[in-house]
Every structure is written in C-alpha cells, then in structure tokens.
C-alpha cells in the first residue's frame, strides 16, 4: 500500500495545508457515521420479553413484606425454576420513571393493573392476558406452588408437588 517511511495521504503535510480537502474528508466520514447509525436503526427491534410468561412484581421501597418476597424470588432454587420460563419484572409502584419494556412508569402500571397494595405479583401470559394476581406476601413453599402450577414447562421439577402445568 505505502512504501516504507511513507505516510498515508491524510497524514501528509500537504493535506494539512489545504483546509478545503480536510473539510471534504470530514464530510465523507460524517456521512459514513450517519449511514451506519441509520443502518442500525433499521434493524428489527428485539422483543421486549423473551419468555412466554411475565411475572410482574409490584413493590414499594421500605416495605418489609416486599423485601421478604424479593428474598424468596432471588433464592437459587426459585431462580432455577423461573429461568427461561418466566421473566420477573420488578416495578416500583411509586416510581414515575418510564420503564423501557412498557413505556410507562410504576404509578401508571399499578393503575393499569389495578394494584392497590404491595407486594403484588401478577402473572401475565401471551397477549398480555392476566393469568393470576396475588396481593400480599407468600411463603417460599406457597410461591413455589404458584410457580409450579402457573408457569408452563416446569413439569415435575424438584420441589414441585401436586398438579403442575395447569395452563
């Protein structure tokens, strides 16, 4: 491409002497950057949720029952039951900050789903159909039973007893 000791034309001193040529190069670079950005915007948007079931966990900051439910949801055995089958979405009921997945804040979502107390868990299926609404805190075993019964694909996993795959 270039001989040893020779620089690219952009780095040569003659390019620096002519500002018009530099401006032309910068315009081409700017056009390339804009073209790349527009190409990325034209790509199809990823789905907001990859899971079939969404578990909306409505909470309030400072709520002891919400903290109890958060601990249960974060336990490794519960996480392994939900992994790939249900997506847990935490929604602060008092937040007005818009959530990217919904385009609304927690206050608006609580009104939309008629959530009046915290914690509340809502299982939403395909087509945004509400499958189950659970106001209040649950014990770990009760929560596991709900997950086993209402989240499809779990079957007779460890810790699930009784009727499973109800949907």
C-alpha positions as CSV (number, residue, x, y, z in Angstrom):
1,X,0.0,0.0,0.0
2,X,2.6,2.6,1.1
3,X,6.3,2.4,0.8
4,X,8.4,2.2,3.9
5,X,8.7,5.6,5.5
6,X,5.7,7.0,3.6
7,X,2.6,8.1,5.5
8,X,-1.0,7.9,4.3
9,X,-2.2,10.9,2.4
10,X,-4.3,12.0,5.3
11,X,-1.2,12.4,7.5
12,X,0.9,14.1,4.9
13,X,1.7,17.8,5.4
14,X,0.1,18.8,2.1
15,X,-3.3,17.7,3.4
16,X,-2.9,20.0,6.4
17,X,-2.1,22.9,4.1
18,X,-5.4,22.7,2.3
19,X,-8.3,23.1,4.7
20,X,-10.9,22.5,2.0
21,X,-9.6,19.0,1.4
22,X,-9.8,18.3,5.1
23,X,-13.4,19.5,5.2
24,X,-14.3,17.2,2.3
25,X,-12.7,14.2,4.1
26,X,-14.6,15.1,7.3
27,X,-17.9,15.3,5.4
28,X,-17.3,11.8,4.0
29,X,-16.5,10.5,7.4
30,X,-19.6,12.1,8.9
31,X,-21.8,10.7,6.1
32,X,-20.4,7.2,6.8
33,X,-21.1,7.5,10.5
34,X,-24.7,8.7,9.8
35,X,-25.2,5.9,7.4
36,X,-24.0,3.3,10.0
37,X,-26.4,4.8,12.6
38,X,-29.3,4.7,10.2
39,X,-28.5,1.1,9.3
40,X,-28.6,0.1,13.0
41,X,-31.9,1.9,13.4
42,X,-33.4,0.0,10.5
43,X,-32.7,-3.4,12.2
44,X,-35.8,-5.1,13.7
45,X,-36.2,-4.3,17.4
46,X,-35.6,-7.1,19.8
47,X,-38.7,-8.5,21.6
48,X,-39.3,-6.8,24.9
49,X,-39.8,-10.2,26.6
50,X,-38.3,-13.5,25.5
51,X,-40.3,-15.6,28.0
52,X,-43.8,-16.7,27.4
53,X,-44.9,-15.7,31.0
54,X,-44.1,-12.4,32.6
55,X,-44.1,-12.1,36.4
56,X,-44.8,-8.5,37.4
57,X,-43.6,-7.9,40.9
58,X,-45.0,-4.7,42.2
59,X,-43.2,-3.4,45.3
60,X,-42.6,-0.3,47.4
61,X,-39.3,0.9,48.8
62,X,-39.3,0.4,52.6
63,X,-42.0,-2.3,52.5
64,X,-40.9,-5.2,54.8
65,X,-43.2,-7.7,53.0
66,X,-41.8,-6.6,49.6
67,X,-38.3,-7.3,50.9
68,X,-39.4,-10.7,52.1
69,X,-40.8,-11.6,48.6
70,X,-37.7,-10.2,46.9
71,X,-35.5,-12.6,49.0
72,X,-37.8,-15.5,48.0
73,X,-37.6,-14.6,44.3
74,X,-33.8,-14.3,44.5
75,X,-33.3,-17.7,46.1
76,X,-31.3,-20.0,43.8
77,X,-33.8,-22.8,43.7
78,X,-36.7,-20.4,42.8
79,X,-34.5,-18.7,40.2
80,X,-33.7,-22.0,38.6
81,X,-37.4,-22.8,38.4
82,X,-38.1,-19.5,36.6
83,X,-35.0,-19.4,34.4
84,X,-36.0,-19.3,30.8
85,X,-39.7,-19.9,31.6
86,X,-40.8,-16.7,33.2
87,X,-39.3,-13.2,33.2
88,X,-39.5,-11.4,36.6
89,X,-40.1,-7.7,36.1
90,X,-39.7,-5.6,39.2
91,X,-42.0,-2.5,39.3
92,X,-41.7,0.2,41.9
93,X,-45.3,1.3,42.5
94,X,-44.3,4.9,43.4
95,X,-41.9,5.5,40.5
96,X,-42.9,7.8,37.6
97,X,-39.8,6.9,35.7
98,X,-40.8,5.1,32.4
99,X,-39.8,1.5,32.1
100,X,-38.4,0.7,28.6
101,X,-40.4,-2.5,28.4
102,X,-43.8,-0.8,29.0
103,X,-43.2,2.9,28.1
104,X,-44.9,3.8,31.4
105,X,-43.9,4.4,35.0
106,X,-44.7,2.3,38.0
107,X,-47.5,4.5,39.1
108,X,-49.3,4.2,35.7
109,X,-48.7,0.4,35.6
110,X,-50.1,0.0,39.1
111,X,-53.3,1.9,38.0
112,X,-53.5,-0.1,34.7
113,X,-53.2,-3.5,36.5
114,X,-55.4,-2.3,39.5
115,X,-52.7,-2.9,42.0
116,X,-53.6,-1.2,45.4
117,X,-51.1,-2.7,47.8
118,X,-47.6,-4.0,47.9
119,X,-46.3,-6.6,47.3
120,X,-48.4,-7.8,44.4
121,X,-47.4,-10.4,41.9
122,X,-49.2,-10.6,38.6
123,X,-48.6,-13.4,36.1
124,X,-49.1,-12.2,32.5
125,X,-49.3,-14.7,29.6
126,X,-49.1,-14.2,25.9
127,X,-51.3,-11.4,24.5
128,X,-50.9,-9.5,27.8
129,X,-53.6,-11.7,29.4
130,X,-53.6,-11.6,33.2
131,X,-53.4,-15.2,34.4
132,X,-53.1,-14.7,38.1
133,X,-53.0,-11.8,40.6
134,X,-51.6,-12.4,44.1
135,X,-51.8,-9.5,46.5
136,X,-49.6,-9.7,49.6
137,X,-46.6,-11.8,50.6
138,X,-46.3,-15.6,50.2
139,X,-44.2,-18.1,52.0
140,X,-41.5,-19.8,50.0
141,X,-43.5,-23.0,49.6
142,X,-46.6,-21.2,48.5
143,X,-44.7,-19.2,46.0
144,X,-43.1,-22.3,44.6
145,X,-46.5,-24.0,44.3
146,X,-47.9,-21.0,42.4
147,X,-44.8,-21.0,40.1
148,X,-45.2,-24.8,39.5
149,X,-48.9,-24.6,38.8
150,X,-49.0,-21.4,36.6
151,X,-45.7,-21.4,34.7
152,X,-45.7,-23.9,31.8
153,X,-42.8,-26.1,31.2
154,X,-41.8,-26.8,34.8
155,X,-43.5,-30.2,35.0
156,X,-42.4,-32.4,37.9
157,X,-39.3,-30.3,38.8
158,X,-37.6,-30.7,42.2
159,X,-39.8,-29.0,44.8
160,X,-43.0,-29.1,42.8
161,X,-45.7,-31.2,44.3
162,X,-49.3,-31.8,43.2
163,X,-50.9,-30.6,40.0
164,X,-48.4,-28.9,37.6
165,X,-48.6,-27.4,34.1
166,X,-52.2,-26.2,34.6
167,X,-52.1,-24.0,31.6
